[in-house]
Amino acid sequence: MSTNGQNSRRMTVAITGTLSRPREELVDLINGTSNARFVTKVAGDTDYLVASRFDTVKAHNAARFGTTVIPEPELLSYIAAGEFPVRKHRNTHAMNWPEITWTEIVDNPAAHFLKYSGGDGETTERFVVITRYGTSQSGIEYFEGFDGIRMKTFRQDRVASLAKL
């Protein structure tokens, strides 16, 4: 099915939100590629979620499952190419998050400038759009947000600085 010979498995693609083209048209285009098929729900085996908004239940589930979240222009580039990049590995880090009880959903997500010290001790700088806050069973506080187009979870005790833009 894949013309690149890497994998015969069809990539699964879901959509959340309203895009610039009718959903039915995009579904037909996705199903018309050499290696993808449209699915209505995001699950642990969903490869891609096309998102117009990142504050939806589907987007949050995609982040939890390690699904790659892409914007509409990226979808259209894959359709133009006739196939989606084959995902060889799931984001296992995303699938092994600690159990977090989300206590606050951000009604109007806003961009923040974040300086963050990762588990390896390296401090990075990035822009994130925070969508919710919570606490793990072990008492560690977290926030979740979009880092570019990918949803990520951040430990608050590793934040060097956080400034709303």
Beta strands, then each sheet from edge to edge (+ up, - down):
strand 1: 11-16
strand 2: 36-38
strand 3: 48-51
strand 4: 68-70
strand 5: 100-105
strand 6: 111-117
strand 7: 123-136
strand 8: 141-147
strand 9: 150-155
strand 10: 159-164
sheet 1: 2+ 1+ 3+ 4+
sheet 2: 5+ 7- 6+ 10-
sheet 3: 5+ 7- 8+ 9-
end
